[in-house]
Amino acid sequence: MGILVVAEHDNATLKGATLNTIAAAKAIGGDIDVLVKVIATFLLLLLLLVKTSCHVLLHFLTLT
């Protein structure tokens, strides 16, 4: 069974709690998926991939 982490961010940086949660998930082991709700920059997504080495699931918010 995999682990799902919901990323908290400010559209520029990841919050420390997200990185701590991912570190804990890595200690448990197995697949880790990170859900990112974004109206975000490409840089944030790259940062997430580089820092965590996890699968990234994107949920794009639509502005109406």
PDBQT receptor file of N, H, CA, C and O in Angstrom, charges set to zero:
ATOM      1  N   MET A   1       0.835  -1.171   0.000  1.00  0.00    +0.000 N 
ATOM      2  CA  MET A   1       0.000   0.000   0.000  1.00  0.00    +0.000 C 
ATOM      3  C   MET A   1       0.885   1.243   0.000  1.00  0.00    +0.000 C 
ATOM      4  O   MET A   1       1.859   1.313   0.750  1.00  0.00    +0.000 OA
ATOM      5  N   GLY A   2       0.553   2.215  -0.833  1.00  0.00    +0.000 N 
ATOM      6  H   GLY A   2      -0.238   2.158  -1.443  1.00  0.00    +0.000 HD
ATOM      7  CA  GLY A   2       1.332   3.438  -0.917  1.00  0.00    +0.000 C 
ATOM      8  C   GLY A   2       0.902   4.471   0.103  1.00  0.00    +0.000 C 
ATOM      9  O   GLY A   2      -0.081   4.293   0.822  1.00  0.00    +0.000 OA
ATOM     10  N   ILE A   3       1.655   5.548   0.149  1.00  0.00    +0.000 N 
ATOM     11  H   ILE A   3       2.453   5.693  -0.435  1.00  0.00    +0.000 HD
ATOM     12  CA  ILE A   3       1.382   6.653   1.067  1.00  0.00    +0.000 C 
ATOM     13  C   ILE A   3       1.065   7.890   0.235  1.00  0.00    +0.000 C 
ATOM     14  O   ILE A   3       1.768   8.190  -0.730  1.00  0.00    +0.000 OA
ATOM     15  N   LEU A   4       0.008   8.605   0.607  1.00  0.00    +0.000 N 
ATOM     16  H   LEU A   4      -0.563   8.361   1.391  1.00  0.00    +0.000 HD
ATOM     17  CA  LEU A   4      -0.365   9.845  -0.070  1.00  0.00    +0.000 C 
ATOM     18  C   LEU A   4      -0.086  11.014   0.850  1.00  0.00    +0.000 C 
ATOM     19  O   LEU A   4      -0.566  11.055   1.983  1.00  0.00    +0.000 OA
ATOM     20  N   VAL A   5       0.702  11.975   0.352  1.00  0.00    +0.000 N 
ATOM     21  H   VAL A   5       1.091  11.942  -0.568  1.00  0.00    +0.000 HD
ATOM     22  CA  VAL A   5       1.005  13.200   1.096  1.00  0.00    +0.000 C 
ATOM     23  C   VAL A   5       0.387  14.364   0.331  1.00  0.00    +0.000 C 
ATOM     24  O   VAL A   5       0.586  14.499  -0.877  1.00  0.00    +0.000 OA
ATOM     25  N   VAL A   6      -0.366  15.206   1.043  1.00  0.00    +0.000 N 
ATOM     26  H   VAL A   6      -0.527  15.096   2.024  1.00  0.00    +0.000 HD
ATOM     27  CA  VAL A   6      -0.927  16.407   0.432  1.00  0.00    +0.000 C 
ATOM     28  C   VAL A   6       0.049  17.542   0.705  1.00  0.00    +0.000 C 
ATOM     29  O   VAL A   6       0.307  17.889   1.857  1.00  0.00    +0.000 OA
ATOM     30  N   ALA A   7       0.592  18.119  -0.373  1.00  0.00    +0.000 N 
ATOM     31  H   ALA A   7       0.382  17.837  -1.309  1.00  0.00    +0.000 HD
ATOM     32  CA  ALA A   7       1.615  19.156  -0.233  1.00  0.00    +0.000 C 
ATOM     33  C   ALA A   7       0.999  20.491   0.148  1.00  0.00    +0.000 C 
ATOM     34  O   ALA A   7      -0.029  20.896  -0.395  1.00  0.00    +0.000 OA
ATOM     35  N   GLU A   8       1.638  21.161   1.080  1.00  0.00    +0.000 N 
ATOM     36  H   GLU A   8       2.474  20.832   1.521  1.00  0.00    +0.000 HD
ATOM     37  CA  GLU A   8       1.264  22.523   1.455  1.00  0.00    +0.000 C 
ATOM     38  C   GLU A   8       2.344  23.455   0.905  1.00  0.00    +0.000 C 
ATOM     39  O   GLU A   8       3.538  23.220   1.095  1.00  0.00    +0.000 OA
ATOM     40  N   HIS A   9       1.912  24.507   0.228  1.00  0.00    +0.000 N 
ATOM     41  H   HIS A   9       0.943  24.698   0.074  1.00  0.00    +0.000 HD
ATOM     42  CA  HIS A   9       2.867  25.429  -0.388  1.00  0.00    +0.000 C 
ATOM     43  C   HIS A   9       2.239  26.808  -0.508  1.00  0.00    +0.000 C 
ATOM     44  O   HIS A   9       1.045  26.991  -0.272  1.00  0.00    +0.000 OA
ATOM     45  N   ASP A  10       3.075  27.777  -0.881  1.00  0.00    +0.000 N 
ATOM     46  H   ASP A  10       4.046  27.629  -1.073  1.00  0.00    +0.000 HD
ATOM     47  CA  ASP A  10       2.586  29.137  -1.090  1.00  0.00    +0.000 C 
ATOM     48  C   ASP A  10       2.781  29.577  -2.545  1.00  0.00    +0.000 C 
ATOM     49  O   ASP A  10       2.911  30.767  -2.831  1.00  0.00    +0.000 OA
ATOM     50  N   ASN A  11       2.798  28.612  -3.446  1.00  0.00    +0.000 N 
ATOM     51  H   ASN A  11       2.692  27.646  -3.213  1.00  0.00    +0.000 HD
ATOM     52  CA  ASN A  11       3.017  28.814  -4.879  1.00  0.00    +0.000 C 
ATOM     53  C   ASN A  11       4.446  29.215  -5.210  1.00  0.00    +0.000 C 
ATOM     54  O   ASN A  11       4.740  29.547  -6.358  1.00  0.00    +0.000 OA
ATOM     55  N   ALA A  12       5.326  29.191  -4.244  1.00  0.00    +0.000 N 
ATOM     56  H   ALA A  12       5.087  28.921  -3.311  1.00  0.00    +0.000 HD
ATOM     57  CA  ALA A  12       6.737  29.480  -4.506  1.00  0.00    +0.000 C 
ATOM     58  C   ALA A  12       7.641  28.500  -3.775  1.00  0.00    +0.000 C 
ATOM     59  O   ALA A  12       8.676  28.096  -4.305  1.00  0.00    +0.000 OA
ATOM     60  N   THR A  13       7.258  28.115  -2.563  1.00  0.00    +0.000 N 
ATOM     61  H   THR A  13       6.417  28.443  -2.132  1.00  0.00    +0.000 HD
ATOM     62  CA  THR A  13       8.073  27.190  -1.784  1.00  0.00    +0.000 C 
ATOM     63  C   THR A  13       7.182  26.172  -1.086  1.00  0.00    +0.000 C 
ATOM     64  O   THR A  13       6.003  26.418  -0.829  1.00  0.00    +0.000 OA
ATOM     65  N   LEU A  14       7.771  25.040  -0.793  1.00  0.00    +0.000 N 
ATOM     66  H   LEU A  14       8.729  24.840  -1.002  1.00  0.00    +0.000 HD
ATOM     67  CA  LEU A  14       7.074  24.017  -0.017  1.00  0.00    +0.000 C 
ATOM     68  C   LEU A  14       7.188  24.345   1.461  1.00  0.00    +0.000 C 
ATOM     69  O   LEU A  14       8.222  24.833   1.916  1.00  0.00    +0.000 OA
ATOM     70  N   LYS A  15       6.138  24.082   2.200  1.00  0.00    +0.000 N 
ATOM     71  H   LYS A  15       5.298  23.685   1.830  1.00  0.00    +0.000 HD
ATOM     72  CA  LYS A  15       6.163  24.297   3.648  1.00  0.00    +0.000 C 
ATOM     73  C   LYS A  15       6.982  23.190   4.299  1.00  0.00    +0.000 C 
ATOM     74  O   LYS A  15       7.017  22.059   3.815  1.00  0.00    +0.000 OA
ATOM     75  N   GLY A  16       7.633  23.528   5.390  1.00  0.00    +0.000 N 
ATOM     76  H   GLY A  16       7.605  24.447   5.783  1.00  0.00    +0.000 HD
ATOM     77  CA  GLY A  16       8.464  22.564   6.102  1.00  0.00    +0.000 C 
ATOM     78  C   GLY A  16       7.713  21.316   6.527  1.00  0.00    +0.000 C 
ATOM     79  O   GLY A  16       8.269  20.218   6.516  1.00  0.00    +0.000 OA
ATOM     80  N   ALA A  17       6.453  21.480   6.900  1.00  0.00    +0.000 N 
ATOM     81  H   ALA A  17       6.001  22.372   6.909  1.00  0.00    +0.000 HD
ATOM     82  CA  ALA A  17       5.654  20.326   7.331  1.00  0.00    +0.000 C 
ATOM     83  C   ALA A  17       5.516  19.304   6.209  1.00  0.00    +0.000 C 
ATOM     84  O   ALA A  17       5.492  18.101   6.466  1.00  0.00    +0.000 OA
ATOM     85  N   THR A  18       5.424  19.776   4.966  1.00  0.00    +0.000 N 
ATOM     86  H   THR A  18       5.443  20.754   4.757  1.00  0.00    +0.000 HD
ATOM     87  CA  THR A  18       5.325  18.859   3.828  1.00  0.00    +0.000 C 
ATOM     88  C   THR A  18       6.602  18.035   3.692  1.00  0.00    +0.000 C 
ATOM     89  O   THR A  18       6.549  16.819   3.510  1.00  0.00    +0.000 OA
ATOM     90  N   LEU A  19       7.737  18.699   3.782  1.00  0.00    +0.000 N 
ATOM     91  H   LEU A  19       7.780  19.687   3.930  1.00  0.00    +0.000 HD
ATOM     92  CA  LEU A  19       9.015  17.984   3.665  1.00  0.00    +0.000 C 
ATOM     93  C   LEU A  19       9.206  17.011   4.826  1.00  0.00    +0.000 C 
ATOM     94  O   LEU A  19       9.734  15.915   4.634  1.00  0.00    +0.000 OA
ATOM     95  N   ASN A  20       8.784  17.400   6.024  1.00  0.00    +0.000 N 
ATOM     96  H   ASN A  20       8.356  18.290   6.180  1.00  0.00    +0.000 HD
ATOM     97  CA  ASN A  20       8.884  16.504   7.182  1.00  0.00    +0.000 C 
ATOM     98  C   ASN A  20       7.979  15.282   7.009  1.00  0.00    +0.000 C 
ATOM     99  O   ASN A  20       8.359  14.166   7.362  1.00  0.00    +0.000 OA
ATOM    100  N   THR A  21       6.793  15.501   6.469  1.00  0.00    +0.000 N 
ATOM    101  H   THR A  21       6.485  16.408   6.182  1.00  0.00    +0.000 HD
ATOM    102  CA  THR A  21       5.871  14.392   6.242  1.00  0.00    +0.000 C 
ATOM    103  C   THR A  21       6.416  13.427   5.205  1.00  0.00    +0.000 C 
ATOM    104  O   THR A  21       6.296  12.212   5.356  1.00  0.00    +0.000 OA
ATOM    105  N   ILE A  22       7.016  13.966   4.149  1.00  0.00    +0.000 N 
ATOM    106  H   ILE A  22       7.114  14.954   4.026  1.00  0.00    +0.000 HD
ATOM    107  CA  ILE A  22       7.612  13.115   3.116  1.00  0.00    +0.000 C 
ATOM    108  C   ILE A  22       8.788  12.323   3.694  1.00  0.00    +0.000 C 
ATOM    109  O   ILE A  22       8.962  11.146   3.378  1.00  0.00    +0.000 OA
ATOM    110  N   ALA A  23       9.586  12.962   4.531  1.00  0.00    +0.000 N 
ATOM    111  H   ALA A  23       9.445  13.919   4.788  1.00  0.00    +0.000 HD
ATOM    112  CA  ALA A  23      10.703  12.254   5.166  1.00  0.00    +0.000 C 
ATOM    113  C   ALA A  23      10.184  11.099   6.032  1.00  0.00    +0.000 C 
ATOM    114  O   ALA A  23      10.763  10.013   6.033  1.00  0.00    +0.000 OA
ATOM    115  N   ALA A  24       9.100  11.334   6.762  1.00  0.00    +0.000 N 
ATOM    116  H   ALA A  24       8.629  12.216   6.761  1.00  0.00    +0.000 HD
ATOM    117  CA  ALA A  24       8.519  10.271   7.586  1.00  0.00    +0.000 C 
ATOM    118  C   ALA A  24       7.976   9.144   6.714  1.00  0.00    +0.000 C 
ATOM    119  O   ALA A  24       8.120   7.969   7.050  1.00  0.00    +0.000 OA
ATOM    120  N   ALA A  25       7.353   9.505   5.598  1.00  0.00    +0.000 N 
ATOM    121  H   ALA A  25       7.236  10.460   5.325  1.00  0.00    +0.000 HD
ATOM    122  CA  ALA A  25       6.823   8.490   4.681  1.00  0.00    +0.000 C 
ATOM    123  C   ALA A  25       7.953   7.650   4.100  1.00  0.00    +0.000 C 
ATOM    124  O   ALA A  25       7.811   6.438   3.938  1.00  0.00    +0.000 OA
ATOM    125  N   LYS A  26       9.081   8.298   3.785  1.00  0.00    +0.000 N 
ATOM    126  H   LYS A  26       9.196   9.282   3.916  1.00  0.00    +0.000 HD
ATOM    127  CA  LYS A  26      10.233   7.549   3.262  1.00  0.00    +0.000 C 
ATOM    128  C   LYS A  26      10.760   6.569   4.311  1.00  0.00    +0.000 C 
ATOM    129  O   LYS A  26      11.189   5.464   3.976  1.00  0.00    +0.000 OA
ATOM    130  N   ALA A  27      10.726   6.976   5.577  1.00  0.00    +0.000 N 
ATOM    131  H   ALA A  27      10.378   7.873   5.849  1.00  0.00    +0.000 HD
ATOM    132  CA  ALA A  27      11.194   6.087   6.641  1.00  0.00    +0.000 C 
ATOM    133  C   ALA A  27      10.302   4.854   6.763  1.00  0.00    +0.000 C 
ATOM    134  O   ALA A  27      10.777   3.766   7.090  1.00  0.00    +0.000 OA
ATOM    135  N   ILE A  28       9.007   5.032   6.498  1.00  0.00    +0.000 N 
ATOM    136  H   ILE A  28       8.622   5.915   6.233  1.00  0.00    +0.000 HD
ATOM    137  CA  ILE A  28       8.076   3.899   6.521  1.00  0.00    +0.000 C 
ATOM    138  C   ILE A  28       8.345   2.977   5.344  1.00  0.00    +0.000 C 
ATOM    139  O   ILE A  28       8.287   1.755   5.476  1.00  0.00    +0.000 OA
ATOM    140  N   GLY A  29       8.644   3.574   4.179  1.00  0.00    +0.000 N 
ATOM    141  H   GLY A  29       8.692   4.567   4.072  1.00  0.00    +0.000 HD
ATOM    142  CA  GLY A  29       8.955   2.805   2.981  1.00  0.00    +0.000 C 
ATOM    143  C   GLY A  29       7.753   2.641   2.068  1.00  0.00    +0.000 C 
ATOM    144  O   GLY A  29       6.623   2.948   2.448  1.00  0.00    +0.000 OA
ATOM    145  N   GLY A  30       8.003   2.163   0.880  1.00  0.00    +0.000 N 
ATOM    146  H   GLY A  30       8.921   1.914   0.571  1.00  0.00    +0.000 HD
ATOM    147  CA  GLY A  30       6.948   1.971  -0.105  1.00  0.00    +0.000 C 
ATOM    148  C   GLY A  30       6.823   3.162  -1.040  1.00  0.00    +0.000 C 
ATOM    149  O   GLY A  30       7.607   4.109  -0.987  1.00  0.00    +0.000 OA
ATOM    150  N   ASP A  31       5.807   3.085  -1.900  1.00  0.00    +0.000 N 
ATOM    151  H   ASP A  31       5.170   2.315  -1.943  1.00  0.00    +0.000 HD
ATOM    152  CA  ASP A  31       5.568   4.165  -2.848  1.00  0.00    +0.000 C 
ATOM    153  C   ASP A  31       4.978   5.370  -2.134  1.00  0.00    +0.000 C 
ATOM    154  O   ASP A  31       4.137   5.237  -1.245  1.00  0.00    +0.000 OA
ATOM    155  N   ILE A  32       5.435   6.548  -2.541  1.00  0.00    +0.000 N 
ATOM    156  H   ILE A  32       6.118   6.656  -3.263  1.00  0.00    +0.000 HD
ATOM    157  CA  ILE A  32       4.927   7.796  -1.981  1.00  0.00    +0.000 C 
ATOM    158  C   ILE A  32       4.387   8.643  -3.119  1.00  0.00    +0.000 C 
ATOM    159  O   ILE A  32       5.097   8.929  -4.083  1.00  0.00    +0.000 OA
ATOM    160  N   ASP A  33       3.130   9.041  -3.004  1.00  0.00    +0.000 N 
ATOM    161  H   ASP A  33       2.553   8.809  -2.221  1.00  0.00    +0.000 HD
ATOM    162  CA  ASP A  33       2.528   9.965  -3.960  1.00  0.00    +0.000 C 
ATOM    163  C   ASP A  33       2.311  11.287  -3.247  1.00  0.00    +0.000 C 
ATOM    164  O   ASP A  33       1.887  11.318  -2.092  1.00  0.00    +0.000 OA
ATOM    165  N   VAL A  34       2.606  12.389  -3.947  1.00  0.00    +0.000 N 
ATOM    166  H   VAL A  34       2.951  12.364  -4.886  1.00  0.00    +0.000 HD
ATOM    167  CA  VAL A  34       2.412  13.723  -3.381  1.00  0.00    +0.000 C 
ATOM    168  C   VAL A  34       1.367  14.440  -4.217  1.00  0.00    +0.000 C 
ATOM    169  O   VAL A  34       1.536  14.618  -5.423  1.00  0.00    +0.000 OA
ATOM    170  N   LEU A  35       0.282  14.851  -3.565  1.00  0.00    +0.000 N 
ATOM    171  H   LEU A  35       0.144  14.706  -2.586  1.00  0.00    +0.000 HD
ATOM    172  CA  LEU A  35      -0.784  15.584  -4.232  1.00  0.00    +0.000 C 
ATOM    173  C   LEU A  35      -0.519  17.072  -4.078  1.00  0.00    +0.000 C 
ATOM    174  O   LEU A  35      -0.366  17.576  -2.965  1.00  0.00    +0.000 OA
ATOM    175  N   VAL A  36      -0.465  17.773  -5.208  1.00  0.00    +0.000 N 
ATOM    176  H   VAL A  36      -0.589  17.364  -6.112  1.00  0.00    +0.000 HD
ATOM    177  CA  VAL A  36      -0.213  19.205  -5.202  1.00  0.00    +0.000 C 
ATOM    178  C   VAL A  36      -1.382  19.904  -5.872  1.00  0.00    +0.000 C 
ATOM    179  O   VAL A  36      -1.628  19.709  -7.062  1.00  0.00    +0.000 OA
ATOM    180  N   LYS A  37      -2.103  20.719  -5.111  1.00  0.00    +0.000 N 
ATOM    181  H   LYS A  37      -1.902  20.878  -4.144  1.00  0.00    +0.000 HD
ATOM    182  CA  LYS A  37      -3.140  21.554  -5.713  1.00  0.00    +0.000 C 
ATOM    183  C   LYS A  37      -2.434  22.807  -6.190  1.00  0.00    +0.000 C 
ATOM    184  O   LYS A  37      -1.816  23.517  -5.397  1.00  0.00    +0.000 OA
ATOM    185  N   VAL A  38      -2.525  23.078  -7.476  1.00  0.00    +0.000 N 
ATOM    186  H   VAL A  38      -3.027  22.501  -8.120  1.00  0.00    +0.000 HD
ATOM    187  CA  VAL A  38      -1.673  24.137  -8.008  1.00  0.00    +0.000 C 
ATOM    188  C   VAL A  38      -2.407  25.193  -8.817  1.00  0.00    +0.000 C 
ATOM    189  O   VAL A  38      -3.281  24.901  -9.633  1.00  0.00    +0.000 OA
ATOM    190  N   ILE A  39      -2.035  26.360  -8.569  1.00  0.00    +0.000 N 
ATOM    191  H   ILE A  39      -1.325  26.597  -7.906  1.00  0.00    +0.000 HD
ATOM    192  CA  ILE A  39      -2.022  27.498  -9.478  1.00  0.00    +0.000 C 
ATOM    193  C   ILE A  39      -0.572  27.926  -9.294  1.00  0.00    +0.000 C 
ATOM    194  O   ILE A  39      -0.282  29.034  -8.842  1.00  0.00    +0.000 OA
ATOM    195  N   ALA A  40       0.311  27.033  -9.649  1.00  0.00    +0.000 N 
ATOM    196  H   ALA A  40       0.075  26.133 -10.015  1.00  0.00    +0.000 HD
ATOM    197  CA  ALA A  40       1.703  27.152  -9.218  1.00  0.00    +0.000 C 
ATOM    198  C   ALA A  40       2.645  27.354 -10.389  1.00  0.00    +0.000 C 
ATOM    199  O   ALA A  40       2.280  27.210 -11.555  1.00  0.00    +0.000 OA
ATOM    200  N   THR A  41       3.832  27.683 -10.038  1.00  0.00    +0.000 N 
ATOM    201  H   THR A  41       4.128  27.800  -9.090  1.00  0.00    +0.000 HD
ATOM    202  CA  THR A  41       4.875  27.851 -11.026  1.00  0.00    +0.000 C 
ATOM    203  C   THR A  41       5.540  26.512 -11.309  1.00  0.00    +0.000 C 
ATOM    204  O   THR A  41       5.513  25.602 -10.481  1.00  0.00    +0.000 OA
ATOM    205  N   PHE A  42       6.125  26.408 -12.466  1.00  0.00    +0.000 N 
ATOM    206  H   PHE A  42       6.147  27.148 -13.139  1.00  0.00    +0.000 HD
ATOM    207  CA  PHE A  42       6.877  25.221 -12.836  1.00  0.00    +0.000 C 
ATOM    208  C   PHE A  42       8.030  24.997 -11.865  1.00  0.00    +0.000 C 
ATOM    209  O   PHE A  42       8.406  23.858 -11.589  1.00  0.00    +0.000 OA
ATOM    210  N   LEU A  43       8.583  26.081 -11.353  1.00  0.00    +0.000 N 
ATOM    211  H   LEU A  43       8.278  27.007 -11.578  1.00  0.00    +0.000 HD
ATOM    212  CA  LEU A  43       9.700  25.992 -10.414  1.00  0.00    +0.000 C 
ATOM    213  C   LEU A  43       9.308  25.236  -9.146  1.00  0.00    +0.000 C 
ATOM    214  O   LEU A  43      10.090  24.431  -8.639  1.00  0.00    +0.000 OA
ATOM    215  N   LEU A  44       8.111  25.487  -8.636  1.00  0.00    +0.000 N 
ATOM    216  H   LEU A  44       7.476  26.141  -9.048  1.00  0.00    +0.000 HD
ATOM    217  CA  LEU A  44       7.648  24.772  -7.442  1.00  0.00    +0.000 C 
ATOM    218  C   LEU A  44       7.580  23.274  -7.703  1.00  0.00    +0.000 C 
ATOM    219  O   LEU A  44       7.984  22.472  -6.861  1.00  0.00    +0.000 OA
ATOM    220  N   LEU A  45       7.070  22.901  -8.867  1.00  0.00    +0.000 N 
ATOM    221  H   LEU A  45       6.741  23.552  -9.551  1.00  0.00    +0.000 HD
ATOM    222  CA  LEU A  45       6.962  21.480  -9.189  1.00  0.00    +0.000 C 
ATOM    223  C   LEU A  45       8.333  20.834  -9.308  1.00  0.00    +0.000 C 
ATOM    224  O   LEU A  45       8.531  19.713  -8.842  1.00  0.00    +0.000 OA
ATOM    225  N   LEU A  46       9.275  21.524  -9.923  1.00  0.00    +0.000 N 
ATOM    226  H   LEU A  46       9.114  22.435 -10.301  1.00  0.00    +0.000 HD
ATOM    227  CA  LEU A  46      10.642  20.995 -10.016  1.00  0.00    +0.000 C 
ATOM    228  C   LEU A  46      11.256  20.848  -8.629  1.00  0.00    +0.000 C 
ATOM    229  O   LEU A  46      11.937  19.863  -8.343  1.00  0.00    +0.000 OA
ATOM    230  N   LEU A  47      11.012  21.833  -7.773  1.00  0.00    +0.000 N 
ATOM    231  H   LEU A  47      10.459  22.634  -8.005  1.00  0.00    +0.000 HD
ATOM    232  CA  LEU A  47      11.532  21.789  -6.413  1.00  0.00    +0.000 C 
ATOM    233  C   LEU A  47      11.008  20.560  -5.677  1.00  0.00    +0.000 C 
ATOM    234  O   LEU A  47      11.759  19.876  -4.983  1.00  0.00    +0.000 OA
ATOM    235  N   LEU A  48       9.735  20.290  -5.832  1.00  0.00    +0.000 N 
ATOM    236  H   LEU A  48       9.124  20.846  -6.396  1.00  0.00    +0.000 HD
ATOM    237  CA  LEU A  48       9.136  19.130  -5.182  1.00  0.00    +0.000 C 
ATOM    238  C   LEU A  48       9.779  17.837  -5.673  1.00  0.00    +0.000 C 
ATOM    239  O   LEU A  48      10.116  16.966  -4.872  1.00  0.00    +0.000 OA
ATOM    240  N   LEU A  49       9.948  17.712  -6.978  1.00  0.00    +0.000 N 
ATOM    241  H   LEU A  49       9.674  18.420  -7.629  1.00  0.00    +0.000 HD
ATOM    242  CA  LEU A  49      10.548  16.495  -7.529  1.00  0.00    +0.000 C 
ATOM    243  C   LEU A  49      11.990  16.309  -7.072  1.00  0.00    +0.000 C 
ATOM    244  O   LEU A  49      12.392  15.203  -6.708  1.00  0.00    +0.000 OA
ATOM    245  N   VAL A  50      12.764  17.386  -7.089  1.00  0.00    +0.000 N 
ATOM    246  H   VAL A  50      12.438  18.284  -7.384  1.00  0.00    +0.000 HD
ATOM    247  CA  VAL A  50      14.181  17.293  -6.736  1.00  0.00    +0.000 C 
ATOM    248  C   VAL A  50      14.360  16.997  -5.256  1.00  0.00    +0.000 C 
ATOM    249  O   VAL A  50      15.206  16.181  -4.890  1.00  0.00    +0.000 OA
ATOM    250  N   LYS A  51      13.578  17.647  -4.397  1.00  0.00    +0.000 N 
ATOM    251  H   LYS A  51      12.891  18.310  -4.694  1.00  0.00    +0.000 HD
ATOM    252  CA  LYS A  51      13.757  17.478  -2.958  1.00  0.00    +0.000 C 
ATOM    253  C   LYS A  51      13.225  16.158  -2.436  1.00  0.00    +0.000 C 
ATOM    254  O   LYS A  51      13.713  15.663  -1.420  1.00  0.00    +0.000 OA
ATOM    255  N   THR A  52      12.238  15.574  -3.099  1.00  0.00    +0.000 N 
ATOM    256  H   THR A  52      11.841  15.976  -3.924  1.00  0.00    +0.000 HD
ATOM    257  CA  THR A  52      11.567  14.427  -2.504  1.00  0.00    +0.000 C 
ATOM    258  C   THR A  52      11.734  13.109  -3.250  1.00  0.00    +0.000 C 
ATOM    259  O   THR A  52      11.622  12.047  -2.639  1.00  0.00    +0.000 OA
ATOM    260  N   SER A  53      11.997  13.148  -4.540  1.00  0.00    +0.000 N 
ATOM    261  H   SER A  53      12.088  14.011  -5.037  1.00  0.00    +0.000 HD
ATOM    262  CA  SER A  53      12.085  11.935  -5.359  1.00  0.00    +0.000 C 
ATOM    263  C   SER A  53      10.813  11.101  -5.274  1.00  0.00    +0.000 C 
ATOM    264  O   SER A  53      10.880   9.872  -5.280  1.00  0.00    +0.000 OA
ATOM    265  N   CYS A  54       9.667  11.746  -5.195  1.00  0.00    +0.000 N 
ATOM    266  H   CYS A  54       9.613  12.745  -5.190  1.00  0.00    +0.000 HD
ATOM    267  CA  CYS A  54       8.385  11.058  -5.074  1.00  0.00    +0.000 C 
ATOM    268  C   CYS A  54       7.577  11.232  -6.354  1.00  0.00    +0.000 C 
ATOM    269  O   CYS A  54       7.905  12.055  -7.208  1.00  0.00    +0.000 OA
ATOM    270  N   HIS A  55       6.515  10.440  -6.467  1.00  0.00    +0.000 N 
ATOM    271  H   HIS A  55       6.249   9.771  -5.773  1.00  0.00    +0.000 HD
ATOM    272  CA  HIS A  55       5.548  10.656  -7.542  1.00  0.00    +0.000 C 
ATOM    273  C   HIS A  55       4.775  11.924  -7.218  1.00  0.00    +0.000 C 
ATOM    274  O   HIS A  55       4.461  12.170  -6.053  1.00  0.00    +0.000 OA
ATOM    275  N   VAL A  56       4.461  12.736  -8.225  1.00  0.00    +0.000 N 
ATOM    276  H   VAL A  56       4.715  12.537  -9.171  1.00  0.00    +0.000 HD
ATOM    277  CA  VAL A  56       3.722  13.971  -7.989  1.00  0.00    +0.000 C 
ATOM    278  C   VAL A  56       2.401  13.907  -8.735  1.00  0.00    +0.000 C 
ATOM    279  O   VAL A  56       2.372  13.725  -9.953  1.00  0.00    +0.000 OA
ATOM    280  N   LEU A  57       1.308  14.056  -7.999  1.00  0.00    +0.000 N 
ATOM    281  H   LEU A  57       1.330  14.204  -7.010  1.00  0.00    +0.000 HD
ATOM    282  CA  LEU A  57      -0.031  14.094  -8.573  1.00  0.00    +0.000 C 
ATOM    283  C   LEU A  57      -0.484  15.545  -8.562  1.00  0.00    +0.000 C 
ATOM    284  O   LEU A  57      -0.482  16.186  -7.511  1.00  0.00    +0.000 OA
ATOM    285  N   LEU A  58      -0.866  16.062  -9.702  1.00  0.00    +0.000 N 
ATOM    286  H   LEU A  58      -0.867  15.541 -10.556  1.00  0.00    +0.000 HD
ATOM    287  CA  LEU A  58      -1.251  17.469  -9.792  1.00  0.00    +0.000 C 
ATOM    288  C   LEU A  58      -2.755  17.614  -9.858  1.00  0.00    +0.000 C 
ATOM    289  O   LEU A  58      -3.430  16.873 -10.573  1.00  0.00    +0.000 OA
ATOM    290  N   HIS A  59      -3.274  18.562  -9.118  1.00  0.00    +0.000 N 
ATOM    291  H   HIS A  59      -2.727  19.165  -8.538  1.00  0.00    +0.000 HD
ATOM    292  CA  HIS A  59      -4.692  18.915  -9.198  1.00  0.00    +0.000 C 
ATOM    293  C   HIS A  59      -4.727  20.396  -9.545  1.00  0.00    +0.000 C 
ATOM    294  O   HIS A  59      -4.473  21.248  -8.693  1.00  0.00    +0.000 OA
ATOM    295  N   PHE A  60      -5.045  20.697 -10.803  1.00  0.00    +0.000 N 
ATOM    296  H   PHE A  60      -5.251  20.005 -11.494  1.00  0.00    +0.000 HD
ATOM    297  CA  PHE A  60      -5.043  22.081 -11.244  1.00  0.00    +0.000 C 
ATOM    298  C   PHE A  60      -6.348  22.746 -10.882  1.00  0.00    +0.000 C 
ATOM    299  O   PHE A  60      -7.425  22.243 -11.202  1.00  0.00    +0.000 OA
ATOM    300  N   LEU A  61      -6.248  23.892 -10.208  1.00  0.00    +0.000 N 
ATOM    301  H   LEU A  61      -5.373  24.301  -9.948  1.00  0.00    +0.000 HD
ATOM    302  CA  LEU A  61      -7.418  24.648  -9.840  1.00  0.00    +0.000 C 
ATOM    303  C   LEU A  61      -7.812  25.553 -11.010  1.00  0.00    +0.000 C 
ATOM    304  O   LEU A  61      -6.948  26.125 -11.674  1.00  0.00    +0.000 OA
ATOM    305  N   THR A  62      -9.075  25.677 -11.250  1.00  0.00    +0.000 N 
ATOM    306  H   THR A  62      -9.777  25.212 -10.711  1.00  0.00    +0.000 HD
ATOM    307  CA  THR A  62      -9.531  26.558 -12.320  1.00  0.00    +0.000 C 
ATOM    308  C   THR A  62     -10.094  27.830 -11.721  1.00  0.00    +0.000 C 
ATOM    309  O   THR A  62     -10.799  27.797 -10.713  1.00  0.00    +0.000 OA
ATOM    310  N   LEU A  63      -9.786  28.924 -12.334  1.00  0.00    +0.000 N 
ATOM    311  H   LEU A  63      -9.213  28.951 -13.153  1.00  0.00    +0.000 HD
ATOM    312  CA  LEU A  63     -10.276  30.213 -11.880  1.00  0.00    +0.000 C 
ATOM    313  C   LEU A  63     -11.476  30.589 -12.727  1.00  0.00    +0.000 C 
ATOM    314  O   LEU A  63     -11.400  30.602 -13.956  1.00  0.00    +0.000 OA
ATOM    315  N   THR A  64     -12.569  30.892 -12.076  1.00  0.00    +0.000 N 
ATOM    316  H   THR A  64     -12.631  30.881 -11.078  1.00  0.00    +0.000 HD
ATOM    317  CA  THR A  64     -13.758  31.303 -12.818  1.00  0.00    +0.000 C 
ATOM    318  C   THR A  64     -14.278  32.622 -12.304  1.00  0.00    +0.000 C 
ATOM    319  O   THR A  64     -15.278  33.130 -12.809  1.00  0.00    +0.000 OA
TER     320      THR A  64
